[in-house]
């Protein structure tokens, strides 16, 4: 039986896609544990840190 893999494959640009389908670019950030838990919370990030960050940013007023 073939096991389920989490990577997108060996082809170029075949990595895992974002959970919400957004076009993404990788960044390295440092966050404290409380911030991570808040951003991953069910009402904000549905358990996904990246989604929580995008939703929090989208809720900020535009200048």
HELIX and SHEET records of a PDB file:
HELIX    1   1 UNK A   33  UNK A   40  1                                   8    
HELIX    2   2 UNK A   49  UNK A   58  1                                  10    
END                                                                             
